[in-house]
Amino acid sequence: MKLGDIDLSDVHVFEQAVPYDYFAFLRSEHPVSWTARPNGTGFWSVTRYKDITEVEANPEVFSSRTNVTPAEVPEETLAATVDRMIILSDPPRHGALRKLIMSGFTPKAISRIEEHIRQLAVDSIDAVIEDGVCDFHDVGAHMPIEVVADLLGVPAEDRQNLFNWANAMFGAGDTRVSSNAGMERARREMFGYAMTLAHQRRVQPGDDVFSQIAMAEMEGEQLSEFDLGCFFLILATAGNETTRTQILHGTKLLIENPEAMQMLRSDSSLLPNAVEEMLRLTSPALAFARKATQDYQLGGQTIKAGDQVVMWYCSGSRDEEIFANPDEFDIHRKNARDHMAFGSKTGIHRCLGAMLARSELMAFIKEVVTRLPDIRLDGDIERLRSNFTNGINHMPVRFTPGKANRAQKISFYAANADKSYSHA
């Protein structure tokens, strides 16, 4: 294997599988290397745990006020949302924005909705357990969008639209899900809806997180409706798709490792660490990017001011210097929680919803383990064509039918998704 054998800028590379072997080669031989795009632009690929941590520890050198994906996105298209959207902000603005929403993601706040999360997991399995066969993508997609919709105070009648918009935005680049025009249409529609909802929440606030943000003040003033739209957009997309992705990959790992499934059935106390190991081995966010504000030495390379730097979390979470036998699924791994699925442990952009995601994953995987013990693949998995998120479009499975807890079954948003965004 040699440098350049695999083009990490090509989303088609990731359609079959994440190229973990190539990342292992890069960590060993070229931990910080230039990835050239076909059009002559490119980015630095950072693949080792320690180098990713260094990038995230220096936000004054590696700015988030830029395109944060490996895709090529013109800076001018981001200008309106830089410093307005939390993931596109640097200190001190970032800290102020983060403070506005922290109360919605504290242990106390999560504990108040844990029973609801557990019921959503039960309902999701109830909807298919009597059939013995399903597309597990549809099952795994339901709970995360419901939880996010609750946090944002989105009425039940608008939740199908919320799912459609979020799906189209994260599916951009994979024309089976969303064309570029479809993604832009979804963004406009979601943004318009968010600003309307923000206005309503200021007139009649609820007990949801979005109402709290709408009524909060920063530097003595309330946020503009545009700023609120930025908050809504990031919470509705990032807070939904990543959890869905991890549910699917976590279930797939159990299918591939039946001995782990049996251990979890026998001892539920192993579940928290098993979830951490799932996050480590199949990080839902493959990468995030920054832009260098000055020349900087990293991993033996000189990063020039203005260069894009892509941190491959999926590689950092399999770094041999941190994790023994990193490609193995070991639910007893002592340092599984040191993964980079939520970013580096000390980075200012570490996922604010990590505790919520863990709660959802615990609830859902517990249902899979206890109610679908012989779940197995029933065809090929269709992966999302993306080098940003580790998504799955379809995951056909089969299992021994069981009994639903409730007679009334829920209808899955994914099964009723609007397909027009793929050819908009």
C-alpha positions in Angstrom: 0.0 0.0 0.0 1.2 3.5 -0.8 0.2 7.1 -0.3 -2.6 8.1 -2.7 -3.9 4.5 -3.3 -7.2 5.7 -1.9 -8.7 9.1 -2.6 -10.3 10.2 0.7 -12.0 13.1 -1.0 -14.1 10.7 -3.1 -17.4 9.9 -1.5 -17.7 6.7 -3.6 -14.8 5.2 -1.7 -16.9 5.1 1.4 -20.0 3.7 -0.2 -18.7 0.1 0.2 -17.0 0.5 3.5 -14.8 2.9 5.5 -11.2 2.2 4.3 -9.9 1.3 7.8 -6.9 -0.5 6.3 -5.8 2.6 4.5 -6.2 4.7 7.6 -4.0 2.2 9.5 -1.4 2.6 6.8 -1.6 6.4 7.1 -1.3 6.4 10.9 1.8 4.3 10.6 3.5 5.9 7.6 1.9 9.3 6.8 -0.1 10.4 9.9 -0.5 13.9 8.5 -0.7 13.8 4.7 -2.1 15.9 1.8 -5.2 14.7 0.1 -5.5 16.2 -3.4 -8.9 16.6 -4.9 -9.3 16.1 -8.7 -9.8 19.8 -9.3 -6.4 20.7 -7.8 -7.6 21.8 -4.3 -7.2 19.5 -1.3 -6.9 19.1 2.4 -4.6 17.7 5.1 -5.7 14.4 6.5 -5.0 14.0 10.2 -5.3 10.4 11.2 -3.6 9.8 14.6 -5.3 10.3 18.0 -2.7 12.6 19.4 -2.6 14.9 16.3 -6.4 15.2 16.2 -6.3 16.1 19.9 -3.7 18.7 19.2 -5.8 20.3 16.4 -8.9 20.4 18.6 -6.9 21.8 21.5 -5.8 24.9 19.5 -8.9 26.6 18.1 -7.0 29.9 17.7 -4.8 28.1 15.1 -7.4 25.7 13.7 -10.6 27.7 13.1 -14.2 26.3 12.8 -15.3 29.4 11.0 -15.2 27.5 7.8 -16.5 24.4 6.0 -16.3 21.7 8.6 -16.8 18.7 6.1 -14.3 17.0 3.8 -16.5 18.1 0.9 -15.5 21.2 -1.1 -17.8 24.0 -0.2 -17.2 27.6 -1.4 -16.5 29.9 1.6 -19.0 32.4 0.3 -21.9 29.9 0.7 -21.1 29.7 4.4 -20.7 33.4 5.0 -24.2 34.0 6.4 -23.9 31.3 9.0 -20.3 31.7 10.2 -20.4 32.7 13.9 -24.2 32.3 13.8 -24.2 28.4 13.8 -22.5 26.9 16.8 -20.4 24.4 14.8 -19.1 27.3 12.6 -17.9 29.4 15.5 -14.7 30.1 17.5 -14.2 31.5 21.0 -15.4 33.6 22.5 -18.6 33.5 20.4 -18.7 29.7 20.6 -18.7 29.6 24.4 -21.6 32.1 24.5 -23.7 30.1 22.0 -22.9 26.8 23.8 -24.0 28.3 27.1 -27.4 29.1 25.7 -28.3 25.5 25.2 -26.3 23.6 27.8 -29.3 23.5 30.3 -31.2 21.3 27.9 -28.4 18.6 27.9 -27.5 18.3 31.6 -27.8 15.0 33.5 -30.9 16.4 35.2 -32.5 17.3 31.9 -31.7 14.0 30.3 -33.0 12.1 33.4 -36.4 13.8 32.9 -36.9 12.2 29.5 -35.2 8.8 30.0 -38.5 7.0 30.5 -39.9 8.6 27.3 -36.8 7.5 25.5 -37.2 3.9 26.7 -40.8 3.9 25.6 -39.8 5.1 22.1 -37.4 2.3 21.9 -40.1 -0.2 22.9 -42.5 1.2 20.4 -39.9 1.1 17.6 -39.4 -2.7 18.1 -43.1 -3.2 18.6 -43.8 -1.9 15.2 -41.9 -4.8 13.5 -41.4 -7.6 16.0 -44.5 -9.6 14.9 -43.4 -9.5 11.2 -40.0 -11.1 11.6 -38.5 -9.0 8.8 -38.0 -5.3 8.1 -35.6 -2.6 6.9 -33.9 -1.8 10.2 -33.0 1.6 8.9 -36.6 2.6 9.3 -36.7 1.2 12.8 -33.5 2.9 13.9 -34.5 6.2 12.4 -37.7 6.7 14.4 -36.6 7.3 18.0 -33.8 9.9 17.3 -36.1 12.2 15.3 -38.8 12.0 17.9 -36.4 12.9 20.7 -35.1 15.9 18.7 -38.6 17.0 17.8 -39.6 16.9 21.5 -36.5 19.0 22.4 -37.4 21.5 19.7 -41.1 21.6 20.5 -42.1 20.5 16.9 -45.8 19.5 16.8 -46.6 16.0 15.8 -48.1 17.1 12.5 -44.9 18.7 11.4 -42.5 15.8 12.3 -42.6 14.0 9.0 -41.4 17.2 7.3 -38.7 17.5 10.0 -37.5 14.0 9.1 -37.6 14.7 5.4 -35.5 17.9 5.7 -32.9 16.4 8.0 -32.6 13.3 5.9 -32.1 15.4 2.7 -29.5 17.6 4.3 -27.4 14.8 5.7 -27.9 12.8 2.5 -26.4 15.5 0.2 -23.8 13.9 -2.0 -25.7 10.7 -2.3 -28.2 11.3 -5.1 -30.2 8.2 -4.0 -31.2 10.4 -1.0 -30.7 14.0 -1.9 -29.3 16.0 -4.8 -27.4 19.2 -4.2 -30.5 21.1 -5.3 -32.6 18.9 -3.0 -30.3 19.6 -0.1 -30.5 23.3 -0.6 -34.3 23.2 -0.9 -34.5 21.2 2.3 -32.3 23.7 4.0 -34.5 26.6 2.9 -37.7 24.9 4.0 -36.3 23.9 7.4 -34.9 27.4 8.0 -38.2 29.0 7.0 -40.1 26.7 9.3 -37.6 27.3 12.2 -37.9 31.1 12.0 -41.7 30.8 12.0 -41.6 28.5 15.0 -39.1 30.8 16.8 -41.6 33.7 16.4 -44.4 31.5 17.8 -42.2 30.4 20.8 -41.5 34.0 21.7 -45.2 34.8 21.7 -46.1 31.5 23.5 -43.1 29.7 24.9 -43.2 26.1 25.9 -41.0 23.9 28.1 -38.8 22.8 25.2 -35.2 23.7 24.6 -36.0 25.8 21.6 -38.3 28.0 23.7 -35.5 28.4 26.2 -33.1 29.6 23.4 -35.8 31.8 22.0 -36.3 33.6 25.3 -32.7 33.7 26.3 -30.4 36.7 26.0 -26.8 37.0 24.9 -24.9 40.2 25.6 -28.2 41.8 26.7 -30.2 41.0 23.6 -32.3 38.1 22.4 -31.0 36.2 19.4 -32.4 37.1 16.0 -34.8 34.7 14.3 -32.0 34.0 11.9 -29.8 32.9 14.7 -32.5 30.8 16.1 -32.9 29.2 12.7 -29.2 28.3 12.8 -29.7 26.6 16.2 -32.8 24.7 15.0 -31.0 23.5 11.9 -28.0 22.0 13.7 -30.0 20.4 16.5 -32.5 18.9 14.0 -29.8 17.4 11.8 -26.7 16.5 13.9 -28.8 15.5 16.9 -30.8 13.1 14.8 -28.7 11.4 12.1 -25.7 10.5 14.1 -27.7 8.6 16.7 -29.7 6.8 14.0 -26.4 5.8 12.4 -25.0 4.5 15.6 -28.1 2.5 16.3 -27.7 0.7 13.0 -24.0 0.1 13.3 -24.3 -1.0 16.9 -27.0 -3.6 15.8 -24.8 -4.7 12.9 -21.9 -5.3 15.3 -24.1 -7.5 17.5 -25.2 -9.5 14.4 -21.6 -10.0 13.5 -20.6 -10.9 17.0 -23.2 -13.2 18.5 -21.0 -14.0 21.5 -21.2 -10.4 22.5 -25.0 -10.4 22.0 -25.2 -13.4 24.3 -23.0 -11.8 27.0 -25.2 -8.7 27.0 -28.3 -10.9 27.3 -26.7 -12.6 30.3 -25.4 -9.5 32.0 -27.0 -6.1 31.3 -24.4 -4.3 33.3 -22.1 -4.8 30.3 -24.3 -2.6 28.2 -22.9 0.9 29.0 -19.3 -0.2 28.0 -20.6 -2.1 25.0 -22.2 1.1 23.7 -18.9 3.0 24.1 -17.1 0.2 22.2 -19.8 0.5 19.4 -19.1 4.3 19.3 -15.4 3.7 19.1 -15.5 1.1 16.4 -18.1 2.6 14.1 -18.0 6.4 14.8 -21.1 8.0 13.2 -19.2 11.1 12.3 -16.3 10.1 10.2 -14.5 13.4 10.2 -14.6 17.1 10.9 -12.6 19.9 9.3 -10.9 23.1 10.4 -9.0 25.9 8.6 -5.5 26.9 9.7 -5.2 30.6 10.6 -1.4 30.5 10.6 1.5 28.3 9.6 1.8 25.4 12.0 3.9 22.2 12.4 1.8 19.1 12.8 3.0 15.5 12.6 6.1 16.4 10.7 4.3 18.6 8.1 4.0 22.3 7.7 0.3 23.3 7.6 0.0 26.7 5.8 -2.4 29.4 6.8 -5.6 28.9 4.9 -5.2 25.2 4.5 -8.1 22.9 5.3 -7.4 20.3 7.9 -9.6 17.2 8.1 -9.6 15.3 11.4 -10.5 11.6 10.7 -12.3 10.7 14.0 -12.9 7.2 12.6 -9.2 6.7 12.3 -8.3 8.3 15.7 -10.8 5.9 17.4 -8.8 2.9 16.0 -5.3 4.3 16.8 -3.0 1.4 17.9 -1.2 3.7 20.2 -4.4 4.2 22.3 -6.4 1.0 21.7 -5.0 -2.5 21.8 -6.3 -4.7 18.9 -8.2 -1.7 17.6 -10.2 -3.5 14.9 -11.7 -5.9 17.4 -15.1 -5.5 19.0 -14.4 -5.9 22.7 -17.3 -5.0 25.0 -14.9 -5.4 28.0 -12.4 -2.8 26.6 -11.2 -0.8 29.6 -10.6 2.5 27.7 -13.5 2.2 25.1 -14.9 5.6 26.4 -11.7 7.3 25.1 -13.1 7.1 21.6 -13.5 10.1 19.3 -17.1 9.6 18.2 -18.0 12.9 20.0 -14.8 14.6 19.1 -11.6 14.8 21.2 -12.2 14.7 25.0 -10.8 18.2 25.6 -12.0 20.0 22.4 -14.4 22.9 22.8 -16.6 21.5 20.1 -17.1 18.1 21.8 -20.7 17.0 21.1 -23.0 18.7 23.6 -25.6 16.0 23.1 -23.3 13.1 24.0 -25.1 12.2 27.2 -28.5 12.2 25.3 -27.1 10.1 22.5 -25.8 7.5 25.1 -29.2 7.4 26.7 -30.9 6.7 23.4 -28.3 4.1 22.4 -28.6 2.3 25.7 -32.4 2.1 25.5 -32.5 0.9 21.9 -29.6 -1.6 22.1 -31.2 -3.1 25.2 -34.4 -3.7 23.2 -32.5 -5.3 20.4 -30.6 -7.6 22.8 -33.6 -8.7 24.8 -36.3 -8.9 22.1 -34.4 -9.7 18.8 -31.7 -12.2 20.0 -31.4 -13.9 16.6 -31.5 -10.8 14.4 -29.5 -11.3 11.2 -29.0 -9.6 7.9 -31.4 -10.5 5.1 -29.6 -8.9 2.2 -27.0 -6.3 1.3 -26.6 -3.2 3.4 -26.8 0.1 1.3 -24.4 2.6 2.8 -24.7 6.3 2.5 -22.3 7.7 -0.1 -20.5 10.1 2.2 -17.0 10.8 3.6 -18.5 12.9 6.4 -21.0 10.6 8.1 -21.0 6.9 8.4 -24.6 6.5 7.4 -26.7 3.6 6.2 -29.6 4.0 3.8 -31.0 0.4 4.0 -30.4 -2.5 6.3 -32.7 -5.5 5.6 -32.9 -7.9 8.6 -34.8 -11.0 9.7 -35.5 -12.4 13.1 -37.9 -14.8 14.9 -41.2 -13.0 15.3 -42.3 -12.0 18.8 -45.1 -10.3 20.6 -45.6 -6.6 20.6 -46.2 -4.8 24.0 -48.9 -2.6 22.4 -51.6 -3.4 19.9 -51.3 0.0 18.2 -48.3 0.3 16.0 -46.4 3.5 15.1 -45.8 4.5 11.6 -42.2 5.1 10.6 -41.2 8.5 9.2 -38.5 6.8 7.1 -41.0 4.5 5.4 -43.0 7.6 4.4 -40.0 9.8 3.4 -40.4 12.4 0.7 -38.3 11.1 -2.2 -38.5 14.3 -4.3 -35.3 15.7 -2.7 -33.2 13.2 -4.6 -34.1 14.8 -7.9 -35.1 18.3 -6.9 
